[in-house]
Amino acid sequence: MGTLQELGLLKTDFLGLRTLTVIDRAVASLARQGIDLRIEAIPLDDPEVYRLLAGGETAGLFQLESSGMTDLLRRLRPHQFEDLVAALALFRPGPLGSGMIDDFIDRRHGRQPIEYLHPSLEPILAETYGVMVYQEQVMQVVSAMAGFSLAEADLLRRAVAKKKTQEMAQHREAFLRGALARNTEPAVAQRVFELIAHFAGYGFNKSHTAPYALIAYRTAYLKAHHPLAFLAALCTSVAGTTDKVAAYLDECRRMGIRVLPPCVNESEAEFTVTGDACIRFGLAAVKNVGSAAVDAILRERRDGGRFTSLWDLCDRVDGRFLGRRVLESLIKGGTFDSLKAGRSQLMAAVDIAVEAGQKAQRRRDAGQFALFPTVDPDPGLPCVPEYPREVLLAQEKEMLGFYLTGHPLAQYEQELRAAITATAAQLRELPDGHRATLGGMAATRKQILTRSGEPMLFLTLEDLTGQFEAIVFPRVYARHASMLREDGIFVIRGKVSVNEDEVKLVAEDIRRVDRGSDDHACGTTAVVIELRDAELQPDLLEKMKATCLLSPGPCPVYVRLSAAGKTIRADQRYWVDGSSRLLAALEQVVGQGAVATRPLPATRNHKEGA
């Protein structure tokens, strides 16, 4: 960049944003519903938007949906557009590590006084509660206090941002001279320059942040006032990324929005809003169904009306686009379910339907029309039993990338939500080393041997928001090997491991949710509560007892007092079932990460408790 400037050249960056397409599609969808929304004219003080942001409902919002930014917005509780601009400028490594964000939030809520070292700073820093946030503020401060021209102020900003020590010393002398010439006390001038040197290194261009904040605000406005159009456009924009679509479909469920499966008679190519306030899955998002096939189906439906059967579709749509693979994918994805035919029946008839469609296409190509057809255009479907529910869901998952009409985890959803601290979608936002508990259904497993010949496992699990991988090292695998050899629904506690773009969970403890684990049944597992105290506090003890009594079972309970180096075994009256619900309840009493299951320890050094 410096070389280009020396040569007198201008470097220009052009940034393409998917979000602009999302906004455009949402506005177009509203127009089709008779709603004329001029997105550039929406008010920037809409209370519903700020309620949405303060509540942390940020899924799908531009620049705001990471867990860290969501937490910042909950703490900040923005109430004006300037707060949102500042939040985007502050959410970067420098300000996060410097304490600037805490100062900004405390001043926003009146917990810390807003002070200005010099009267000329108030009109410049008032919008950010006296905290220097933007690089433009640095330039305004040195101009107001020391008489710098904007060109000189920009040179100072660059020197500070690039940490050019020699240039900073020169600018410091010039600033102090200018400030003293305007009757500023030397100590105040010195302190202001120190603040400039500190904050300018973290400062961000407001001219860059404000447009981003405007786009973020517009997405929040659409979500607050037109969630159907917004989420339909959002799902269309990420149709090729399964995990993203799954996360946004989960947001639809959270908001009470029903997502309907793809349908040959109702779906468009994209996700669309239906007349009964639902979102309809797009045909283009079904695997193996290319855009040419989708265009051919939609074109024929517009010209010739709704399809009445599989045979009708194959007879009317150009056979060059409807091969066996395309039809099977459409059937498995549920696009024919509205025709009241079983998927097993349709799958059994695919070959005959494809052949009939090809014959019809050859006749059309030859310009021939049979007066007396030799083949019944709708010979009916074979009588075969429908696939079991789990097979139908598996086919749906195969073709759509996720479960839509149901989910094998649905009956365990409440128990999983009570036990976990993060979902698969949220795991990607957690820092390295963070302790987390996730749950899901075993999808794939890969066992390998370590260099020392011990088995370990790479286990991929799926929850309602996507998939994540857990690494089960030999020590943990040895405790749970028999349980992990089978398919099931598991809750895994461990530490987050971040390696470049890969985020995994290193397992420390594993429990099975869909049925009692083998470890618990055979009485080889105990529940261990780790406390830092030297003595067990009476009020805490009573809360633990009450919690344990709610889930009686065969698992012994041990309380380890790390400060005293001793372990207490609870009376058998307080032994528990070891369920994920019980462990989550105990964590609410004693703290996150303080409860785990362990192989039964030897009892000779344990004191029997009450």
N, C-alpha and C positions, 0 to 999 in steps of 0.2 A: 504494500500500500504506500509506504514512504517513497519508494522508487518511482511509482506512478506519479505522485505529487511533484517530485523533483523534475520529472519530465514534462510537467504541465498537463498531464492527462487526468481525466475524471473517471473514477471507477463507480459504476452503478450496479446495484443488486436488484434483481427482479424476483419477487417472492410470490409463488403461486400457492393459494390456500384452498384446501378442500372445503373449509368451512364456508367460504363465499358461495360455493355451489350448493351447499346444504341450505343456506339462507335463501338463495334464489329459488330452489325447488320448493321449499316450504311456502314461500310467498305465492308461487305459481299454483300450488295445491289449494291454498286459501282462495285464490281467484276462481278456481274451478268450482269452489263451494259458494261462490257469490260474495266472498269477503274481500274487499279492496283494502289491502294493507300497504301503506307507503312506509317501508322499513326505515327510510332515511328521515322520516318525520316523526318517529315515535318519541314520546317524552323521555327525558333522561332522569326524571325524578319519580318514576313509577314505584309506588310502595310495594307492590307484589313482587317486583324484581328483587328488591333489597331484602324482602322477607325470604325469598328463595335462596339468595346467596348467604344470608346470615344463618339459615337453617342447614347449610352444607349440602343442599340438593344440587350438586354440581355435575353429575354424570352427563356427558355429552356437551358440556359448555366449553367453548374455545378457551384454551389456556388455563382453565380453572378446575379441571376434573381430577388432577392428581391428589393423592391423600394429603400431601403437605400443604398445598394451596387450599384445599377444603378446610383443613384445620385452621389455617390462617384466617380465612373468611369467617369461620365460626367465632374465633376470638375477636376479630376486628369488628364484626357486625356493621359492615358499611351501610351508610345511609345517604350517600351522595356519590355522584359520578367520580368526583375527585378522589374519593377513598378507593375506588376500584382501580383507578390509574396508579395510585401510589402502591397498592397491594401488588400489582404486576411488576412495578419497578423494584420493590423490596424483596420479592421472592427469588433471590439469587444467592449463590454461595457466600459472597462478601457480606451483605447485610444480615443474612441468617446467622453467620458466625460472629458478628460484631455486637449484637444486642440492639441494633437499630430498630428491629421489628418490635421488640418488647417496649422500647421507649415510645415508639409511634403509637402502639395500641394503648399503652397506659395513659398517654396524653389525650388520645381520642376519647377515652372513657373518664377522664378527669381524675385518674388515680395518681397522676404526676403533673405538677404545675408546668404550664407552658411559659417559658422564659426566653427573652431575647437579649443578647449581650449588648445590642446597640439598637436604638430606635429605628434606624433605616432597615433593619432586618425584618421587622414585623410584616410590612406589606408583601415582602418576598416569600417569607416562610409560613405565613398564617394558614395557607391551604393544606400544609403538611404538618400542622401542629408544632411548628418550631423546629422540626427535624429537616436537615438538608438531605433531600432525596434525589433531586434531578440535577443533571449537569448544567442545565439552563439556570438553575438557582445559584450555582457557584458563580457563573458569569455575571448574573445580576448583582450578587453581593459585592464582588470586587469592583464592579462599575459604580455602584451606589456609594460604597465606603471609601474607595481610593481613587475614583475618577478614571478607571481603566476604560479605554474604548472597547467595544464588543470584540474587535479583532484581537486586541491584547488579552482580553479576558479568555478568549478561546485558546490562545497560546498557553495561558496558565492552566486551563482545564486539561489540555493535552499533556502538558508536562507532568501534572499531578497524576493523571490517569495512567500514564506510561512509566511513572516513577523515575523521571529523569532528574536526578539529584542536583546536577549543576544548574540546569535551567530553573528548577524550583527555588534554589537559593537566590538567583537573580530576580525572579518574580517576587520573592518574599521581601527583598529590600525595596523593590518598587512599590509593593503594596503598603508596607509600613510608612514609606515616605508620603504616599498619597493620603493615607488615613490620618497621619499626624497633621498634614497640611489642612485637613478638614476638621481640626480640633478634636480628634478622637484620642482618648487616653491611650498611652503606649501599651499598658497592660491589656486593655480591651482589644486593641488592634492585634497584639501578639496572639491572644486567645482565639480571636476570630480566624486568623490565618492557620492556626493549629487545627481548628475545626474543618477548615477548607481542605487542608492537606489530608485529614482523616477521612472525611466524607466523600471528597471528590474521587477518591480511588474506588469507591463503591457506587458512585452516582451513575444514573442511567439517563439516557436522553428521554425527556418527556415527549418530544416530538415523535419518538418511536413507540413509546408505551401507550400514549393516548389513542392512536388508531387501533392498537391491539385491544385496548380496553373497550373501545366502541364496538368492535366486532364481538367481543365477549358479552357485552351488555345486550346486543341484539339477539344473540343466541339465548340469553337468559330471558329476554322479553318473550321470545317465541315459545320457550318452554313453559313460562308462567301463564301465558294467555292462550296459546295455541299448541298444546303439547302433542296432539295427534299429528298435525302437519309437520311439526318439527322432528318428532321421533321417527316418522316414516321417512322423511328426507335423510335423517341421520343414518338409519339402517341401510338405505339405498347406497349411501356414500361409502360404506364399509362392507358391502355385500360380499366381497372377496376375502374378507378377514373374519374367520369363524369366531375367534375369541371376542372380537369387538362387537359383532352382531349379537352374540350370546349375552354380553354385558348390557347392551342397550335393550335387549328383550327382557332381561331381568329388571331393568329400570321401568319398562312398560308395566310389568307385573306389579312392581312396587307402587306405581301410580294408579293401579286399577284399570289400566288400558288393556283390553283384550286383543291379542294378535291372532288373526285367523290364518289357517294353513293355506298354501297355494291352491288355486283352483283354475281349471281350464276355462271355466265360464265366467269367472269373476276377476281373476288376477290380471294386472297389467305386467309389463316387464319389470317395473320398479315396485317398491313398497308403496301402497296407496291408502288413503283414508276412505273408509266406507261410509255409507249413509247412516249406519247404526252406531256410529262413534267407535269404530274399531279400526285396526290397521290390518290390511290384507298383505300377506307375503307375496313378493314378486316372483314371476316365473323365471326371470333371468338369474335368480339366486339358487335355483335348483341345479345341482351338479350334473354335468354331462349334457345339459340342454343349452346349446349354444344360442347366440343371438339370432342366427338365421332361422333356427327352428321356432324360437319365440316369436319372431316377426311374422313367420308364415302362419302360426296358430292365431295370433291376434288379427292379422289381416283377414283371414277366412272368417273369423268370428264376427268381425265388423261387417263383412260383405254378406255372409250367409246366415247369420244368427247363431244362437247358442248351440252347443254340441249336445246331442241326446244320448250318445253312447261311445264306447271305444271304437266301434265299427264306423260310426258316423264321422268321427274325427279322422280316422285313417282314410276314409273314402273321400273326404273333402279337402284335406290339407295336402299340399305338395309332398308326395312320397319321397322325394329326394332329401327331405329334411327330417323324416320320421323313421329312422332306423330302429332296430331292436333295442339298442342301448338307450336311445332317447326315450322310447316308450316305457321301458322298464324303470328308468329314473323318474319319469313323471308319475308312474304308478306308485313306486315306493315312497315318493315324496308326498303322496296323498292328494295329488291334483285331480284325481277322478273320484274322490270320496263322495262328492256332492251328487254323483250319478247313482248312488245307492247300490253300487256293485262292490263286492268284496275284493280286496287287493289280491288275494290268492286266486280268485276266479280270473281277474284281469291278467295276472301273470301267466296263468295257464293258457290264455287265449292270445298271447302276444304274437307268436309265430304266425298264426292264421290271420290275425289282424294286419300284420306287416305285409304278408303276401297279398291279401285283398287290396290293401292300399296301393301296393306297387302295380297291381293289375289295373286299378282305376287310373293311376297316373299314366300308364302306358296308353290306355285308351284316350286320355285327354291329349297326350302328346301326338297321337296319330289322328286326332280330330274325329274319333269314333265314339258313338253313343249307342249302346245296345238297346234295341227295342224290347227284347225279352231277356232280361238278365238271367244267366245260368246259375248265378250264385246269389243266395239271399243276402241283401246288404246288411242285415242284422241277424245273424244266425243264433244269437244268444250266447250265454256264457256257460262253461262247464260247471257242473255241480260238485264243487270241492269245498271242504271245510275251511273257514277263515283261519288265518295265522293267529297264534296266541298273541296276547297283548304285548308281551316283551319283544316278540319278533317284529311287530308293527312299529314299535318305538325304535328298535334297532335300525330298521330300514329307513325310518324318518331321519334318524341321526346320520346315517350313511349319506343320504342325498341332500339334506339341508345343512349338515354340519353340526347340528345340535337337536335336542328334543324340543318339540313345539307343542304338540297336543297333549303331552304328558311327560313325566320324567320319573325314572326309577327311584329318584331321591325324594319325590314329593311327600311320601308318607313319613319321611324322617326329617323333613325340612325344619320343623320347630326344634327338634332335639339338636340338630346340627347348629342352628343359629345360636342356641343357648350355649353350645360348647366351644365354638370357634371365636377367634379374635380377628380373623381376616378371611377374605374369599380369595379364589384363584386370581381374580381380576385385581384385587388390592395388593396381592403379594408382590406384584411387579413394582409397586411404589415404595416398598419397605426398604430401609437401609440395611447394609451388610451387618450381620451380628445381632439384628433385632430378634427377640424371642416372639414366636407367633404360634398359634394353634389353628390348623386348617382341617377341613374334613371333606370327604368326597368318596366317590365310587371308584374302585380299582379299574383302570382301563387297560394298562399294559404293565408288564413287569419284565425286568432283565436282570438275571442273576449272573454275577461274575465272581472270580476268585482273586483275592488280593495277592500281592507278592509272597506273602507268607502262607498262601494256600487256604485262607479263610473265606467263606462265602459272604458276599454282601449283595445288596439289591438296589436297583433303580426302579422306583415305583411311580407310575403316572396315575394320578387320580383326577377325577372330574367332579366339579360341583355345578351349581346352577349358573355360574358365570363363566365357566371355562375350565381349562386343565392346568395342572401344575405338577412338577416332578419332585418327589421326595427321595433323598439319598439315605439309605439305611445301611450304616456301617456294621461290621461284623458283631460288635458287642450287643448292639440293639437287635440285630437280625437274629442272633442266637436265642434271644428271649421270646421272639414272636414268629419264628420261622414257620411253625405249623399253621398258624393263623394266616400268614401272608401268602401261603401257597394257594389259597382259595380266593375266588372272587368275593367281594364283599364291600361294605361301606365302613370306612375307617376314619377315626379322628387322630391326627398326628400333631404332636407338639415338638418343637425344635427351634433351631436357629436359622435365620435367613442367610443364604450364601449368595453373594453377588459377584459374578465373574464376567466383566464387560457387559454384554447385553443379556446374559443368562442369569435368571434369578431362580434359585431352588431352595428347598427346605431340607436341612439336615436333621433327620429324625432323632429325637431323644426318648420319646415315649409314644406308643401306638396302642389304640384301643379300637375294638370293633363295635359298631353301633347296631347293625341289623340283627345281631344275636349276641348273646353273651360270649366273650372270647374264651378260647380254650384254656388260656392261662388262668382266667378267673375260675373256670369250672373245676380245674384240677387243684385249685388252692395253692398255686405257686406264686401268686402276685399279691403284693401289699400296696396300700395307699400310704404314701409318705408325705408329711407336711413339714416343710423346712421353714423354721423361724429363726431370726437373728438374735432373739432375746436370750438372756441367761436363765430367766424364770418364765413360767407360763402364766400369763395374766388371767385372773379369774373371769373377767367379763368376756375375753376372747375364748377361753375354754368353754364357757356356757354356749356361746354362739356355735362353736365347732360341734359340740355335743348335739345341739338341736338340729344342725344340718345333717349330721350322720344318721340320726334317728329317722330321718325322712326317707333314707334309702338303705334299709338293712340288707345284709348279704354276707357271703363267706370270706370277704377280703379283710384281713387285719388292717388296722390303722396305726401308724407310727407318727409321732411328733418329734422331730429332731430340733433341739435347741443348740444352734451352732456356736453361740457365744460361750455356752457352758460345756460344750463337747459331749452332750449326752442325748440319748434317745429314749422316749417313753412310748411303751405300747399301750394302746387304749384297751379298756375292758371289752370283753367280747360283746357286751350289749351295744357297743358303738361300732361294730364291724359293719362294713358297707358292701354294696353290690359292685362297686368299681365302675359304674356307668359314667358316660361322658357328662350327663346331666348333673350327677353328684359332684364330679370333679370341678365342673364349672361353678357350681354353687359354693363349694369350699373356697375356690379362688376369690369369689366375691367377698368372702369373710376374711381371708388371710392375705390376699394380694395375688396379682398375676405372676405366674411362674413359680409360685411357692408350693404347688401341689403336683405330684407325679406318681405314677405307678412304678414299682420296682420289684425285682425278684425278692421273695421272702428272705429277709436277713436272718442271720443266726440270732437266737434269743438270749444267749447266756449273759450278754453285756447290757441287756435292756431292762430298764426299770418298768415294772407294771404300773400303769396309770389308773386313774379313776374312770 
